[in-house]
Amino acid sequence: MHLTKPTNNIIWKNITCVNELIKLKEQWQKLSENSEDGLFTSPAWILPWLEVYWQKSWKLKIITGFDNGKLTIFIPLYSQPECQNFIHILYPLGQGEPEAEEISSEYQDILIYPKSCCSFVDIADQIMKIKYTAINWRALSSKSNWIKLNEYLPSFNQNQIGCRYLINTNKEYCLSKNTKVKWNRLNKKLTNHNANFFWVNSDSINSYWNELSKLHTSRWKQLDKSGAFSNQRFSIFHQKYLQKNDIKVSVLKIDDQIAAINYYLVNGHTMYFYQSGWEVTYKQYSPGFCLHQWSIENTQALFYDFMMGDIINSYKKIYGCNELDKMYVTVQIKHPFLYYLLRLVKKLFSTFVLNLKRD
């Protein structure tokens, strides 16, 4: 851990070792609880990710700020080297794992509490002191602290890649006329076939997780694709997570057979829809749609969060989400000339190797 001179009463410390990070777990957890959507930057989410996905070539580049010994700023960065260590790409912790294995973390952010404890100018200055070439960050809320850093970091580019679909259950949310008709029709149909909706109790979570895995994998196999659960690391991560953290599982049974399962992460007043599976033999009942609608109507959570979906053609639109937010991917390049030059060299080298193999 490296200390720098205090700025505005903040003492900055760079963390490069996992053991040093673990020592901050209690303060880090409290900081995440005081941050909107802090779950995905919390130790509850990040420590299992480190345990499952961490690679030897990666290096922690976490920046922390302390005010009177209290953790008030947490910037969760790490680097992945490329091009024989000439390029150092920074990612937020929880992102950057191989695409086939990824847990699709969203809402990663810089944690700051209280908001007045430091300026973004100071935060940008600390980030620029790190050795890196570029910072890649995805699935960012428009309200995130990282987006607010835009004007203080050079060569910062952001592009909207999706939309957050959220229902505030304290506000009126309105299904379209067609969706209401569909729900009423299917609900009557389900009643006639002994359908049963319910929340799973904590003692049965593991068994329904296994059923969810089977349903999800089976449906993707029929599409000649491998679903998320086919990857061992994905499953290991979630097994570690659900053993120690709040989750919810809703189920639809038809004639006493599982037709659909939804898996949610719970944090504070928010229930995040994370994964689902449904049995294709019950397709005529639209089990996925019905389970979502029942879960929305029967949750005690203040916010029902579908998380990120497509901007235009997302199925999540039909549920009458009453709070939408733009979601972004950003790239911040510290040394543009070097970055693009080395990218070009890497591309040319890859093309050369590919041509050699063909010959």
KEKE-3310 file (N, C-alpha, C; in steps of 0.2 Angstrom, whole numbers, plus 5000, padded with zeros to 4 digits):
npx = (5004:5003:5006:5001:5003:4992:4976:4965:4962:4961:4969:4978:4978:4986:4981:4988:4988:4979:4977:4979:4967:4957:4958:4952:4938:4927:4925:4924:4913:4903:4904:4900:4886:4881:4881:4872:4866:4877:4880:4886:4899:4903:4911:4905:4901:4913:4924:4921:4922:4936:4942:4937:4940:4952:4968:4986:4994:4987:4985:4982:4976:4970:4963:4962:4954:4956:4948:4952:4955:4945:4938:4933:4933:4933:4941:4939:4950:4960:4973:4976:4988:4994:5001:5015:5017:5017:5005:4994:4979:4966:4953:4937:4935:4927:4924:4930:4933:4936:4925:4917:4915:4909:4901:4894:4894:4886:4883:4895:4906:4914:4916:4910:4908:4905:4897:4903:4916:4927:4934:4930:4941:4952:4951:4952:4965:4972:4970:4976:4989:4992:5001:4996:4988:4975:4958:4944:4927:4911:4893:4888:4879:4870:4870:4881:4897:4908:4905:4903:4916:4920:4923:4935:4945:4957:4954:4942:4929:4912:4898:4881:4875:4864:4849:4843:4830:4818:4807:4798:4790:4782:4777:4765:4764:4762:4754:4753:4738:4737:4746:4740:4728:4734:4740:4729:4722:4731:4733:4721:4720:4731:4726:4717:4724:4730:4740:4754:4761:4776:4787:4803:4808:4822:4829:4827:4834:4846:4842:4833:4841:4849:4839:4836:4848:4848:4836:4839:4851:4846:4837:4845:4853:4844:4844:4856:4866:4878:4873:4874:4876:4883:4896:4909:4915:4907:4896:4902:4905:4892:4888:4896:4892:4878:4878:4881:4874:4860:4847:4833:4821:4809:4796:4786:4774:4766:4753:4760:4773:4789:4789:4794:4808:4814:4829:4835:4845:4847:4847:4847:4833:4831:4828:4836:4834:4842:4844:4836:4825:4816:4803:4802:4791:4780:4778:4766:4760:4767:4777:4789:4786:4774:4779:4787:4778:4770:4779:4783:4771:4770:4781:4790:4800:4806:4811:4810:4822:4826:4838:4851:4845:4841:4841:4830:4823:4820:4813:4809:4803:4789:4783:4780:4789:4794:4804:4818:4834:4849:4862:4880:4895:4912:4928:4943:4958:4974:4987:4985:4992:5001:4993:4985:4994:5000:4989:4987:4999:4997:4986:4991:5001:4993:4986:4997:5001:4990:4990:5001:4998:4988:4995)
npy = (4994:5011:5027:5044:5062:5071:5077:5090:5086:5072:5057:5048:5031:5018:5002:4987:4973:4959:4954:4966:4973:4965:4967:4979:4976:4978:4992:4995:4988:4995:5008:5004:5001:5014:5019:5021:5007:5000:4987:4980:4984:4980:4971:4959:4955:4957:4950:4936:4936:4939:4928:4918:4922:4928:4931:4927:4937:4948:4964:4973:4989:4998:5013:5022:5033:5041:5049:5056:5043:5035:5026:5034:5035:5024:5017:5005:4998:4988:4980:4973:4966:4969:4965:4961:4967:4980:4987:4992:4989:4995:4989:4990:4981:4966:4966:4961:4948:4933:4932:4921:4917:4926:4935:4946:4959:4974:4991:4994:5005:5021:5022:5034:5042:5054:5063:5075:5075:5075:5082:5079:5083:5080:5066:5063:5067:5058:5046:5048:5047:5033:5020:5016:5012:5013:5014:5003:5002:4996:4995:5006:5017:5032:5040:5038:5040:5038:5042:5055:5059:5062:5075:5078:5069:5066:5062:5055:5044:5041:5029:5026:5010:5003:5002:5005:4996:4999:4997:5007:5003:5010:5020:5024:5012:5007:4995:4991:4991:4980:4971:4970:4963:4951:4946:4944:4935:4924:4921:4917:4905:4898:4896:4887:4876:4871:4880:4887:4900:4905:4911:4905:4897:4900:4888:4880:4885:4880:4869:4873:4882:4873:4867:4878:4880:4869:4871:4883:4879:4869:4876:4884:4875:4870:4880:4879:4884:4889:4891:4903:4895:4884:4886:4883:4891:4902:4896:4892:4904:4910:4900:4902:4915:4915:4908:4916:4928:4939:4933:4931:4919:4916:4905:4897:4884:4872:4861:4854:4854:4861:4876:4888:4898:4912:4921:4932:4945:4953:4969:4980:4991:4986:4974:4964:4958:4944:4931:4918:4904:4893:4881:4874:4866:4872:4883:4889:4895:4906:4906:4913:4927:4927:4924:4934:4945:4941:4941:4955:4960:4954:4957:4963:4972:4989:4993:4985:4979:4976:4977:4980:4982:4980:4996:4998:4986:4978:4965:4969:4981:4979:4978:4990:4998:5012:5020:5024:5023:5028:5018:5015:5013:5015:5022:5027:5035:5036:5038:5042:5041:5030:5020:5018:5015:5003:4995:4994:4987:4975:4970:4969:4959:4948:4946:4942:4930:4922:4921:4913:4901:4897:4895)
npz = (5000:4995:5001:4997:4997:5007:5000:5001:5014:5012:5013:5001:4996:4987:4983:4980:4982:4986:4999:5006:5002:5007:5021:5021:5021:5029:5031:5017:5014:5021:5014:5001:5004:5006:4994:4979:4970:4975:4977:4966:4967:4979:4992:4994:4981:4973:4980:4979:4965:4963:4968:4960:4946:4945:4938:4936:4929:4930:4938:4953:4954:4963:4970:4985:4996:5012:5025:5040:5044:5040:5027:5013:4999:4985:4972:4961:4952:4940:4931:4915:4906:4889:4872:4875:4887:4884:4883:4894:4900:4910:4920:4928:4944:4943:4930:4914:4913:4904:4889:4887:4900:4908:4921:4919:4925:4931:4933:4940:4949:4955:4972:4983:4998:5011:4997:4996:5000:4992:4977:4959:4952:4960:4961:4947:4946:4954:4947:4935:4939:4940:4931:4916:4900:4894:4900:4901:4903:4906:4905:4912:4923:4919:4929:4936:4946:4938:4925:4928:4929:4916:4910:4916:4914:4901:4883:4885:4881:4878:4875:4872:4876:4880:4889:4906:4914:4925:4938:4949:4963:4971:4963:4950:4938:4922:4912:4895:4885:4877:4884:4897:4893:4888:4900:4909:4901:4901:4914:4918:4911:4916:4929:4927:4925:4936:4941:4950:4958:4967:4980:4984:4998:5010:5013:5002:4992:4985:4978:4969:4962:4955:4947:4940:4932:4924:4917:4910:4903:4895:4886:4879:4872:4863:4855:4849:4856:4869:4885:4899:4911:4907:4908:4920:4929:4930:4936:4948:4954:4957:4966:4977:4979:4982:4994:5004:5003:5001:4991:4980:4974:4962:4957:4945:4944:4934:4934:4944:4939:4936:4928:4925:4932:4941:4945:4957:4963:4979:4986:4999:4995:4983:4970:4960:4944:4938:4932:4922:4919:4908:4904:4889:4884:4890:4883:4877:4887:4890:4900:4905:4904:4912:4925:4928:4928:4939:4949:4950:4954:4967:4974:4989:4987:4985:4972:4957:4947:4931:4925:4913:4896:4878:4868:4860:4855:4867:4877:4890:4890:4890:4902:4908:4914:4925:4927:4918:4912:4904:4898:4898:4889:4891:4886:4891:4886:4890:4884:4869:4856:4857:4861:4850:4841:4845:4846:4832:4828:4835:4828:4815:4818:4822:4810:4802:4808:4807:4793:4791:4797:4788:4776)
capx = (5000:5007:5003:5003:5002:4984:4973:4959:4961:4960:4975:4977:4982:4985:4981:4991:4988:4973:4977:4977:4960:4953:4958:4947:4932:4922:4924:4922:4906:4899:4904:4895:4879:4880:4881:4867:4868:4884:4881:4891:4906:4904:4915:4901:4902:4920:4929:4921:4925:4943:4943:4936:4942:4959:4974:4992:4996:4983:4988:4977:4977:4964:4964:4957:4954:4954:4947:4952:4956:4939:4937:4928:4933:4935:4941:4941:4954:4965:4976:4977:4993:4994:5007:5021:5017:5017:4999:4991:4972:4963:4946:4934:4935:4921:4923:4936:4935:4934:4918:4913:4914:4908:4895:4890:4893:4883:4883:4901:4907:4918:4912:4911:4903:4900:4899:4906:4922:4932:4932:4932:4947:4957:4950:4956:4973:4975:4970:4982:4996:4993:5003:4991:4987:4968:4953:4938:4922:4905:4887:4888:4873:4871:4871:4887:4902:4913:4902:4904:4923:4921:4926:4941:4950:4958:4952:4936:4924:4906:4893:4876:4874:4858:4844:4841:4823:4817:4800:4798:4783:4779:4774:4761:4767:4756:4755:4749:4732:4738:4749:4735:4724:4738:4741:4723:4720:4736:4732:4715:4722:4735:4722:4713:4729:4733:4747:4756:4767:4778:4794:4806:4811:4829:4831:4827:4837:4851:4839:4830:4847:4851:4834:4837:4853:4845:4831:4842:4855:4842:4834:4850:4855:4839:4846:4863:4871:4879:4871:4879:4877:4887:4903:4910:4917:4900:4892:4906:4905:4886:4887:4899:4888:4871:4878:4882:4871:4853:4844:4826:4820:4802:4794:4780:4773:4760:4752:4765:4779:4792:4788:4799:4812:4818:4834:4836:4850:4843:4852:4843:4827:4831:4828:4839:4833:4849:4844:4830:4825:4809:4803:4799:4785:4775:4778:4760:4758:4772:4779:4793:4782:4769:4782:4789:4772:4768:4784:4782:4765:4770:4787:4790:4805:4803:4813:4811:4826:4827:4845:4852:4842:4842:4838:4824:4819:4820:4806:4808:4798:4782:4781:4778:4795:4792:4811:4823:4841:4854:4868:4885:4902:4917:4935:4947:4964:4979:4992:4981:4996:5004:4988:4982:5000:5001:4984:4989:5004:4994:4982:4995:5004:4988:4985:5003:5001:4985:4992:5006:4994:4984:5000)
capy = (5000:5017:5033:5050:5068:5073:5083:5092:5082:5066:5053:5043:5025:5013:4995:4982:4967:4956:4954:4973:4974:4961:4971:4985:4973:4981:4999:4995:4986:5001:5013:5002:5002:5021:5021:5019:5001:4998:4980:4977:4986:4978:4965:4953:4954:4957:4945:4930:4937:4939:4921:4913:4924:4932:4928:4930:4942:4954:4968:4977:4996:5001:5019:5023:5039:5041:5055:5054:5036:5032:5025:5038:5034:5018:5017:4998:4997:4983:4980:4967:4968:4966:4966:4960:4972:4987:4990:4991:4991:4995:4988:4990:4975:4963:4965:4960:4941:4930:4933:4915:4915:4932:4936:4952:4964:4980:4997:4996:5013:5023:5023:5040:5045:5058:5066:5082:5073:5076:5084:5075:5085:5077:5059:5062:5067:5051:5041:5049:5045:5026:5018:5013:5015:5015:5011:5001:5002:4995:4994:5011:5021:5039:5044:5035:5044:5037:5046:5062:5061:5063:5081:5079:5065:5067:5057:5051:5043:5036:5028:5022:5003:5000:5005:5001:4995:4999:4998:5009:5000:5016:5024:5020:5009:5006:4990:4993:4988:4973:4967:4968:4958:4945:4944:4942:4929:4919:4920:4912:4899:4895:4894:4880:4870:4871:4884:4889:4905:4906:4913:4899:4898:4899:4881:4876:4889:4877:4864:4877:4884:4867:4867:4884:4879:4864:4874:4888:4876:4865:4880:4887:4870:4869:4886:4877:4889:4887:4896:4905:4890:4879:4888:4881:4897:4906:4893:4892:4911:4911:4896:4906:4921:4914:4905:4921:4934:4939:4932:4928:4915:4915:4899:4895:4877:4870:4854:4852:4853:4868:4879:4894:4900:4918:4922:4939:4948:4958:4973:4986:4991:4984:4967:4964:4952:4942:4926:4915:4898:4891:4875:4875:4862:4876:4889:4891:4899:4911:4906:4918:4933:4927:4924:4941:4949:4939:4943:4962:4961:4951:4958:4968:4977:4996:4993:4979:4981:4972:4979:4983:4979:4984:5002:4998:4980:4974:4963:4972:4987:4978:4978:4997:5001:5019:5023:5022:5026:5027:5014:5017:5010:5021:5021:5033:5034:5041:5039:5040:5039:5024:5015:5016:5012:4996:4991:4992:4982:4969:4968:4966:4953:4943:4944:4938:4923:4919:4919:4908:4895:4895:4893)
capz = (5000:4994:5003:4994:5002:5008:4996:5004:5020:5010:5012:4996:4997:4982:4985:4974:4985:4988:5006:5009:5000:5012:5027:5021:5019:5033:5029:5010:5014:5023:5009:4996:5007:5006:4987:4975:4966:4977:4977:4961:4968:4986:4994:4993:4974:4971:4983:4975:4958:4963:4970:4954:4940:4945:4934:4939:4925:4931:4944:4956:4954:4967:4973:4990:5000:5019:5029:5047:5045:5037:5020:5010:4992:4983:4965:4960:4946:4940:4924:4911:4901:4882:4868:4879:4893:4882:4884:4901:4900:4916:4920:4935:4947:4942:4923:4910:4913:4897:4888:4888:4907:4911:4925:4916:4931:4929:4938:4943:4949:4960:4978:4986:5003:5008:4990:4997:5003:4987:4970:4954:4949:4964:4959:4941:4947:4957:4942:4930:4942:4939:4925:4911:4893:4893:4904:4898:4908:4903:4909:4917:4923:4917:4936:4940:4947:4933:4920:4930:4928:4909:4909:4920:4911:4894:4879:4888:4876:4880:4870:4875:4873:4882:4894:4912:4914:4932:4941:4956:4965:4974:4958:4946:4932:4917:4907:4889:4885:4875:4889:4902:4890:4888:4907:4911:4898:4903:4921:4919:4908:4921:4935:4925:4924:4943:4941:4957:4959:4974:4982:4987:5005:5010:5014:4996:4986:4981:4974:4964:4958:4951:4942:4935:4928:4919:4912:4906:4898:4890:4881:4875:4868:4858:4850:4847:4859:4876:4890:4905:4916:4904:4910:4926:4933:4931:4942:4955:4957:4960:4971:4982:4981:4985:5000:5009:5002:5000:4984:4979:4968:4961:4953:4942:4942:4931:4935:4949:4936:4936:4921:4925:4938:4941:4950:4959:4968:4983:4990:5001:4993:4976:4968:4953:4940:4935:4927:4922:4914:4908:4901:4882:4883:4892:4879:4875:4893:4891:4907:4907:4905:4918:4931:4929:4930:4946:4954:4951:4958:4973:4978:4994:4986:4982:4965:4953:4942:4925:4923:4906:4890:4872:4868:4856:4855:4873:4880:4896:4889:4890:4909:4911:4918:4925:4928:4914:4913:4899:4900:4893:4889:4891:4885:4893:4884:4893:4879:4862:4850:4859:4862:4843:4837:4848:4843:4825:4828:4837:4823:4810:4820:4822:4803:4799:4811:4804:4786:4791:4798:4782:4772)
cpx = (5004:5003:5005:5001:4994:4982:4966:4957:4960:4968:4974:4981:4981:4986:4983:4991:4981:4972:4976:4970:4956:4953:4953:4940:4926:4920:4922:4915:4901:4899:4900:4888:4877:4880:4875:4869:4875:4885:4886:4898:4907:4909:4911:4901:4909:4924:4928:4923:4932:4945:4942:4939:4950:4964:4981:4995:4993:4986:4983:4980:4972:4967:4959:4959:4952:4953:4947:4952:4950:4939:4931:4927:4936:4935:4944:4944:4959:4967:4977:4982:4992:5000:5013:5022:5018:5011:4996:4983:4969:4955:4943:4934:4928:4919:4930:4938:4933:4927:4914:4911:4911:4901:4891:4889:4891:4883:4889:4903:4912:4914:4914:4906:4907:4902:4903:4914:4928:4930:4934:4939:4953:4957:4954:4963:4976:4975:4975:4989:4998:4997:4998:4991:4980:4964:4946:4933:4915:4899:4886:4881:4875:4872:4877:4893:4907:4911:4904:4911:4925:4925:4933:4947:4951:4956:4947:4931:4918:4901:4888:4875:4868:4854:4843:4833:4821:4810:4801:4791:4779:4775:4770:4765:4762:4757:4751:4743:4733:4741:4745:4731:4728:4739:4735:4721:4725:4735:4726:4717:4727:4731:4718:4718:4733:4740:4748:4762:4769:4785:4797:4809:4819:4832:4831:4830:4842:4848:4836:4835:4849:4845:4834:4842:4851:4841:4835:4847:4851:4839:4839:4853:4850:4840:4853:4868:4872:4877:4876:4881:4882:4895:4904:4911:4911:4896:4895:4905:4898:4885:4890:4895:4882:4872:4879:4878:4863:4851:4837:4826:4812:4801:4787:4779:4766:4759:4758:4772:4782:4792:4793:4802:4815:4823:4836:4842:4846:4848:4848:4836:4826:4832:4830:4838:4839:4848:4838:4830:4818:4808:4799:4793:4779:4775:4771:4757:4762:4774:4784:4790:4777:4773:4785:4783:4770:4773:4784:4776:4765:4777:4786:4796:4802:4805:4814:4815:4828:4834:4845:4848:4843:4838:4831:4820:4820:4813:4804:4804:4791:4779:4780:4783:4794:4799:4816:4829:4845:4860:4874:4891:4907:4924:4939:4955:4969:4985:4989:4986:4999:4999:4986:4988:5001:4995:4985:4994:5002:4990:4986:4999:4999:4987:4991:5003:4996:4986:4997:5003:4991:4989:5003)
cpy = (5006:5023:5039:5056:5069:5078:5084:5087:5074:5063:5048:5037:5020:5006:4991:4975:4965:4956:4961:4975:4971:4964:4977:4983:4977:4988:4999:4993:4992:5006:5010:5002:5009:5023:5018:5013:4999:4991:4977:4979:4984:4972:4959:4951:4953:4952:4938:4930:4936:4931:4916:4915:4926:4928:4931:4936:4949:4958:4973:4984:5000:5007:5020:5030:5039:5048:5054:5047:5032:5032:5029:5038:5028:5017:5010:4996:4991:4983:4973:4969:4965:4968:4966:4965:4979:4991:4988:4993:4990:4993:4989:4982:4972:4963:4964:4952:4939:4930:4927:4913:4921:4932:4942:4957:4970:4985:4997:5003:5014:5024:5029:5042:5048:5061:5072:5081:5075:5078:5079:5077:5081:5069:5058:5062:5061:5046:5042:5047:5037:5025:5014:5016:5017:5012:5010:5000:5001:4995:5000:5015:5028:5043:5042:5041:5044:5042:5053:5064:5063:5069:5082:5074:5066:5061:5052:5050:5039:5035:5024:5015:5000:5005:5001:5002:4994:5000:5001:5007:5005:5020:5020:5018:5006:5001:4993:4989:4981:4968:4965:4963:4951:4942:4941:4935:4923:4917:4915:4905:4895:4892:4887:4874:4870:4874:4886:4894:4905:4908:4907:4901:4897:4892:4877:4880:4885:4872:4867:4880:4879:4866:4872:4883:4874:4867:4879:4884:4872:4870:4883:4881:4869:4875:4885:4882:4886:4893:4898:4899:4884:4880:4887:4887:4901:4903:4893:4899:4912:4906:4899:4912:4920:4911:4910:4928:4934:4938:4930:4924:4914:4909:4899:4888:4876:4863:4851:4851:4860:4870:4885:4896:4907:4919:4929:4940:4953:4962:4980:4985:4988:4976:4967:4958:4950:4936:4922:4908:4896:4885:4876:4872:4866:4883:4892:4896:4905:4912:4911:4925:4933:4927:4931:4945:4947:4942:4951:4963:4959:4952:4964:4973:4984:4996:4986:4981:4975:4972:4981:4979:4983:4991:5002:4992:4975:4972:4966:4978:4986:4978:4985:5000:5009:5023:5020:5026:5024:5023:5015:5012:5015:5018:5028:5031:5039:5043:5037:5037:5032:5019:5013:5013:5004:4992:4989:4987:4975:4966:4965:4960:4947:4941:4940:4931:4919:4916:4914:4901:4893:4892:4886)
cpz = (5000:4996:4999:4999:5002:5003:4999:5010:5018:5009:5007:4997:4991:4984:4979:4976:4988:4996:5009:5008:5005:5019:5027:5020:5023:5031:5021:5010:5016:5018:5003:4998:5006:4999:4983:4970:4968:4977:4972:4962:4976:4987:4993:4986:4971:4973:4980:4968:4958:4964:4964:4948:4940:4942:4936:4935:4927:4938:4947:4956:4958:4971:4979:4993:5007:5021:5036:5049:5043:5030:5017:5002:4990:4975:4963:4953:4946:4932:4921:4906:4894:4878:4872:4884:4891:4883:4891:4901:4907:4915:4927:4938:4946:4934:4920:4910:4906:4896:4889:4895:4911:4915:4923:4922:4928:4935:4942:4944:4954:4966:4981:4992:5009:5001:4990:4999:4998:4981:4965:4951:4953:4962:4952:4941:4949:4951:4937:4933:4941:4932:4921:4905:4892:4899:4901:4903:4904:4908:4914:4917:4922:4924:4939:4941:4941:4927:4921:4929:4921:4908:4912:4918:4903:4890:4882:4883:4879:4875:4873:4872:4875:4886:4900:4912:4922:4934:4948:4958:4969:4970:4954:4940:4928:4912:4901:4889:4882:4880:4895:4899:4890:4895:4910:4908:4900:4910:4922:4916:4913:4927:4933:4924:4931:4944:4948:4956:4966:4974:4985:4993:5005:5010:5007:4990:4982:4976:4968:4959:4953:4945:4937:4930:4923:4914:4907:4901:4893:4884:4877:4870:4862:4852:4847:4850:4866:4880:4895:4909:4913:4906:4918:4931:4935:4937:4948:4958:4960:4966:4978:4984:4985:4992:5006:5009:5001:4993:4985:4973:4968:4956:4951:4941:4939:4931:4939:4945:4935:4928:4920:4932:4936:4947:4951:4964:4972:4987:4992:4999:4986:4975:4961:4949:4937:4930:4927:4918:4914:4903:4894:4881:4886:4888:4878:4881:4894:4898:4910:4909:4911:4925:4933:4932:4937:4951:4955:4955:4965:4977:4983:4993:4983:4974:4963:4947:4937:4923:4916:4900:4884:4872:4865:4856:4861:4875:4886:4896:4891:4897:4912:4915:4918:4927:4923:4914:4907:4902:4895:4894:4888:4889:4887:4891:4887:4888:4872:4857:4851:4859:4855:4839:4839:4846:4836:4824:4830:4832:4817:4811:4820:4815:4800:4802:4808:4796:4786:4792:4792:4776:4774)
residu = (MET:HIS:LEU:THR:LYS:PRO:THR:ASN:ASN:ILE:ILE:TRP:LYS:ASN:ILE:THR:CYS:VAL:ASN:GLU:LEU:ILE:LYS:LEU:LYS:GLU:GLN:TRP:GLN:LYS:LEU:SER:GLU:ASN:SER:GLU:ASP:GLY:LEU:PHE:THR:SER:PRO:ALA:TRP:ILE:LEU:PRO:TRP:LEU:GLU:VAL:TYR:TRP:GLN:LYS:SER:TRP:LYS:LEU:LYS:ILE:ILE:THR:GLY:PHE:ASP:ASN:GLY:LYS:LEU:THR:ILE:PHE:ILE:PRO:LEU:TYR:SER:GLN:PRO:GLU:CYS:GLN:ASN:PHE:ILE:HIS:ILE:LEU:TYR:PRO:LEU:GLY:GLN:GLY:GLU:PRO:GLU:ALA:GLU:GLU:ILE:SER:SER:GLU:TYR:GLN:ASP:ILE:LEU:ILE:TYR:PRO:LYS:SER:CYS:CYS:SER:PHE:VAL:ASP:ILE:ALA:ASP:GLN:ILE:MET:LYS:ILE:LYS:TYR:THR:ALA:ILE:ASN:TRP:ARG:ALA:LEU:SER:SER:LYS:SER:ASN:TRP:ILE:LYS:LEU:ASN:GLU:TYR:LEU:PRO:SER:PHE:ASN:GLN:ASN:GLN:ILE:GLY:CYS:ARG:TYR:LEU:ILE:ASN:THR:ASN:LYS:GLU:TYR:CYS:LEU:SER:LYS:ASN:THR:LYS:VAL:LYS:TRP:ASN:ARG:LEU:ASN:LYS:LYS:LEU:THR:ASN:HIS:ASN:ALA:ASN:PHE:PHE:TRP:VAL:ASN:SER:ASP:SER:ILE:ASN:SER:TYR:TRP:ASN:GLU:LEU:SER:LYS:LEU:HIS:THR:SER:ARG:TRP:LYS:GLN:LEU:ASP:LYS:SER:GLY:ALA:PHE:SER:ASN:GLN:ARG:PHE:SER:ILE:PHE:HIS:GLN:LYS:TYR:LEU:GLN:LYS:ASN:ASP:ILE:LYS:VAL:SER:VAL:LEU:LYS:ILE:ASP:ASP:GLN:ILE:ALA:ALA:ILE:ASN:TYR:TYR:LEU:VAL:ASN:GLY:HIS:THR:MET:TYR:PHE:TYR:GLN:SER:GLY:TRP:GLU:VAL:THR:TYR:LYS:GLN:TYR:SER:PRO:GLY:PHE:CYS:LEU:HIS:GLN:TRP:SER:ILE:GLU:ASN:THR:GLN:ALA:LEU:PHE:TYR:ASP:PHE:MET:MET:GLY:ASP:ILE:ILE:ASN:SER:TYR:LYS:LYS:ILE:TYR:GLY:CYS:ASN:GLU:LEU:ASP:LYS:MET:TYR:VAL:THR:VAL:GLN:ILE:LYS:HIS:PRO:PHE:LEU:TYR:TYR:LEU:LEU:ARG:LEU:VAL:LYS:LYS:LEU:PHE:SER:THR:PHE:VAL:LEU:ASN:LEU:LYS:ARG:ASP)
# end
